Amino acid sequence: MKCPYCGYLESKVVDSRPTDEGGSIRRRRECQSCGRRFTTYETVESVPLMVVKRDGSRQAFNKSKLLSGLVKACEKRPVAMALLEEACGRIEQRLSNSMEREIDSRQIGELAMESLKEIDQVAYVRFASVYREFKDIGAFMDELSKLLQNKGG
């Protein structure tokens, strides 16, 4: 680590301790040339997940945008906010674990629908109707009958 005082490239670590609830490590270092001490912080480099939208544009994954969509689907339903936050966390974790840096928005939508299907079926149908852009009542009824078949069998 380069000394901020004299520019020498060699230093030794005198003290290390976790900070940010284990999210980073604070290190006290001593320059091997001038003997002065300085502090550095070591964190895991996170590469943002990029979402590829239907029109081909890209934007950074936004967990709050996902949560907002789930909240809208669950409006006036007996669903605890904690359940939706947990679902968003699981979806984000699954996307991060995929090791892909670019994720198709359709994949996120499908994961959201999977989660909603387990949480609240009415919310699932609401989300699906917007996400899948049902054009008519027939498409809506097809989705409902799939849901009923899976519930019965």
N, C-alpha and C positions, 0 to 999 in steps of 0.2 A: 504494500500500500504506500503510495507516494505521500511523503510528509508535507502538510500544508504550509509549514514554516520555511523549510530549507529545500524541499523538492527531492530529497533523497528517497530512493525507491525501497529501501529495506527498513522494516519496523517489526517489533515483536509485540505479541498480544500480552497485555499485563492482566486484564480482567475481562470476562465475558459473562453476560447475563441476559436471560430472555426478557423481551418487552412486548407490548401489544398482545398480551395474553398468549405468548408463544409465537406470534406472527412474525417477529423479527428478533435479531440478536444484537445487543449493544456491546461493542468491543472498545475497551480502552487500549490504546497502542502507545508504544514508546519508540521514537525514531532512533535508529542505530547510529546516526551521525551526530545530530544536535542534542539528543536526549530529551527533547520536549515531548509532551504527551498530547494526544488528540483522541477524539471519539469517532468511531465509524458505526454504521448500522448495516446489518446484513439481512436482506429479505429475499424471499423466493420471487423470482421474476415471473410474473403472470402475463401470458399472452392473451389478449382479449378474444373472446369468441366472436366471430363475425357471422351475422345472419344474412343469407342470400334471399332477398325478397322475390316475390313472383315476377316482378318486372326486371329482375337481374341486378338491381341495385344492392349495395351492401351497407349494413350498419352494425354497430357494436350491439351484442346481446344486452338486453335491458330487462333484468329480473322484475323490476317494478311494472314494466309494461305487460309482462306475462301475468303478474298478479292482478293487475287492473282488469284484464280480460276475464280472468276466472271470477273475480268479484262481481263483474257485470252479469256473468252467467248465473251467479248464485243470488242475485238481487231478490229480496223478499223470500228467501228460502232459509230454512233452519240449519245453516251451515256456519260453523265457527270459523272465524278468521284464521285461527291457528292451523286449522286443517288445510286451508288454501296456501298459507305460507309454507307449511311442510311440503305440500305438493310441489310448489315452485322450487323449493330447495332440492327436492329429489330430481326434478327435471333438470335443473342447472347442473347438479352433480353428475347425472347421467350423460349430459352433453359434454361436460368437461372430461369425463372418463373415456369418452369415445376417441380422444386424441385427435379429433378433427378440429381444425381451426376455423373452418367455414361450415356452417350448418344451414341446410335448406329450411326456410320458414315452415314448409309443409311438415317437416319432421317435428318441429316444436309444436305445431298445431295438433298433430296426431298424439304426441305425448300428453298434451293438455287434455285432449278428449279422453284418453285412457284414464287419467287421474280423475276427471270429473265423473266418468262412468262409475267409478268405485265410490265417490263421495256423495253424489246426488244425481239421479237419473234425469230429473227435470232440467237441472243445470246443464247436464250433458247434451240434452236435445237442443236447448237454447244455443249453446256454444256451437254445436254441429250445424245448426241451421244457418248461422252467420258464417262460420268457417267454410262449410262446404257449398255455400251460396245456393241453397235450395231454390230452384226456379219456380216450383209449383207445389201444390199440396201432395201430389203423387210422390215426389221425391221425399217429402217430409214423412209421409205415411210409410214409405219403404224403410226409412231409418227407424221409425217407431216399431215396425213389425220385426226388424232385426233385433232390436232391443228386447222385445217381448219373447222372441224365440230363445234368445240367450238366457233370459231370466227363467223361462220354463224348463229348459233342458240342461 
